[in-house]
Amino acid sequence: MLKAAGAILVIFSCSAFGYSKSLVLSGRLRQLREIEKMVFLILGEITYKREALPEALYGVAVKLQDPFSCFLEEVSKAAGAYQGACFQEIFRERAETYLGHCALTKKDLEEFVQLGEYLGYLDITLQKNTVSLYLEQLKKEIEDLQRELPTKQKLYQSMGTLGGIFLAIMLL
């Protein structure tokens, strides 16, 4: 009786692990879309409204969900304070603080931080070109993830359940 309960718990926990991995994958897609939205809004603020970068970031922050809204608000406050740190340092520090625990991969976060390195010190045309290039790369990443998401989710869920069954059999 105790072995059967243990086996059921093992199967359940491994299945839950597989399902959590699939949820992380769909969370990554959702956050990449939110980044895409954020970058489009920043591009609009910079090119059409001709806002200074701190004001543009603050204006975009109110239109986004957490953790991106908090991230942009903090970057905007720190950039507007002019405390001697360059914008790319501010952007990198806040990105690691606010976005380091998200569903984004290290590669996603590093590419996003690289975008921050080019914002702020280039003229509007170069900023627009840099943001456009990043958006193209991001769009390709989102399309790739959308295409492989159902397959990977099924794989994670199935492997979690089958791994749990295998482990339960091995323990019995």
VENFENCOR-V568285 format. One record per residue. N is the residue number from 0. RES is the residue in one small letter. PSI is psi in radians with two decimals (* if undefined). OMEGA is omega in radians with two decimals (none if undefined). Layout:
# VENFENCOR-V568285
N:RES:PSI:OMEGA, N:RES:PSI:OMEGA
This chain:
# VENFENCOR-V568285
0:m:-0.79:-3.13, 1:l:-0.65:3.10, 2:k:-0.69:3.13, 3:a:-0.73:3.11, 4:a:-0.72:3.10, 5:g:-0.72:3.12, 6:a:-0.72:3.11, 7:i:-0.73:3.11, 8:l:-0.68:3.11, 9:v:-0.81:3.13, 10:i:-0.79:-3.13, 11:f:-0.79:-3.10, 12:s:-0.68:3.10, 13:c:-0.67:3.08, 14:s:-0.74:3.11, 15:a:-0.64:3.09, 16:f:-0.75:3.10, 17:g:-0.74:3.11, 18:y:-0.61:3.11, 19:s:-0.65:3.08, 20:k:-0.65:3.11, 21:s:-0.59:3.08, 22:l:-0.63:3.09, 23:v:-0.68:3.13, 24:l:-0.76:3.11, 25:s:-0.53:3.05, 26:g:-0.65:3.09, 27:r:-0.75:3.12, 28:l:-0.76:3.13, 29:r:-0.72:-3.13, 30:q:-0.57:3.05, 31:l:-0.65:3.07, 32:r:-0.65:3.11, 33:e:-0.67:3.06, 34:i:-0.72:3.12, 35:e:-0.78:3.11, 36:k:-0.77:-3.12, 37:m:-0.79:-3.09, 38:v:-0.67:3.06, 39:f:-0.76:-3.14, 40:l:-0.71:3.10, 41:i:-0.74:3.12, 42:l:-0.73:3.10, 43:g:-0.73:3.13, 44:e:-0.69:-3.09, 45:i:-0.80:-3.01, 46:t:-0.70:-3.04, 47:y:-0.70:3.12, 48:k:-0.27:-3.12, 49:r:0.67:3.11, 50:e:2.62:2.96, 51:a:2.68:-3.01, 52:l:-0.82:3.13, 53:p:-0.72:3.12, 54:e:-0.66:3.11, 55:a:-0.77:3.14, 56:l:-0.71:3.13, 57:y:-0.67:3.11, 58:g:-0.60:3.13, 59:v:-0.55:-3.06, 60:a:-0.61:-3.10, 61:v:-0.23:-3.10, 62:k:0.04:-3.05, 63:l:2.92:3.08, 64:q:2.84:3.03, 65:d:2.61:0.04, 66:p:-0.02:-3.06, 67:f:-0.60:3.12, 68:s:-0.77:3.09, 69:c:-0.72:3.12, 70:f:-0.86:-3.11, 71:l:-0.64:3.10, 72:e:-0.77:3.14, 73:e:-0.70:3.11, 74:v:-0.73:3.14, 75:s:-0.78:3.13, 76:k:-0.79:-3.11, 77:a:-0.67:3.13, 78:a:-0.60:3.12, 79:g:-0.37:-3.11, 80:a:-0.37:-3.14, 81:y:1.10:-3.10, 82:q:0.38:3.07, 83:g:-0.29:3.13, 84:a:2.46:3.11, 85:c:2.80:-3.03, 86:f:-0.69:-3.11, 87:q:-0.59:3.07, 88:e:-0.77:3.12, 89:i:-0.81:-3.11, 90:f:-0.80:-3.11, 91:r:-0.82:-3.11, 92:e:-0.80:-3.12, 93:r:-0.62:3.11, 94:a:-0.75:3.12, 95:e:-0.63:-3.14, 96:t:-0.88:-3.01, 97:y:-0.48:-3.05, 98:l:-0.03:-3.10, 99:g:-0.41:-3.10, 100:h:0.20:-3.13, 101:c:-3.11:3.12, 102:a:-0.04:3.14, 103:l:2.54:3.07, 104:t:2.93:3.11, 105:k:-0.64:3.12, 106:k:-0.77:3.11, 107:d:-0.81:-3.11, 108:l:-0.69:-3.14, 109:e:-0.70:3.08, 110:e:-0.65:3.11, 111:f:-0.72:3.12, 112:v:-0.63:3.09, 113:q:-0.59:3.05, 114:l:-0.73:3.13, 115:g:-0.43:3.12, 116:e:-0.45:-3.09, 117:y:-0.19:3.09, 118:l:2.59:2.99, 119:g:-0.67:-3.07, 120:y:-0.14:3.10, 121:l:2.83:3.06, 122:d:3.02:-3.00, 123:i:-0.68:-3.13, 124:t:-0.79:3.13, 125:l:-0.64:3.07, 126:q:-0.74:3.13, 127:k:-0.77:3.13, 128:n:-0.71:3.13, 129:t:-0.78:3.13, 130:v:-0.68:3.12, 131:s:-0.72:3.10, 132:l:-0.77:3.11, 133:y:-0.71:3.14, 134:l:-0.64:3.08, 135:e:-0.78:3.12, 136:q:-0.73:-3.14, 137:l:-0.71:3.12, 138:k:-0.73:3.11, 139:k:-0.73:3.12, 140:e:-0.72:3.13, 141:i:-0.75:3.12, 142:e:-0.76:3.11, 143:d:-0.77:-3.13, 144:l:-0.70:3.11, 145:q:-0.68:-3.11, 146:r:-0.69:-3.07, 147:e:-0.06:-3.11, 148:l:-0.90:-3.12, 149:p:-0.71:-3.13, 150:t:-0.80:-3.12, 151:k:-0.65:3.12, 152:q:-0.77:3.10, 153:k:-0.69:3.13, 154:l:-0.85:3.14, 155:y:-0.78:-3.12, 156:q:-0.78:-3.13, 157:s:-0.76:-3.13, 158:m:-0.61:3.08, 159:g:-0.82:-3.14, 160:t:-0.83:-3.13, 161:l:-0.64:3.07, 162:g:-0.67:3.09, 163:g:-0.73:3.10, 164:i:-0.79:3.13, 165:f:-0.79:3.14, 166:l:-0.68:3.12, 167:a:-0.70:3.11, 168:i:-0.73:-3.14, 169:m:-0.60:-3.12, 170:l:-0.43:3.12, 171:l:*:none
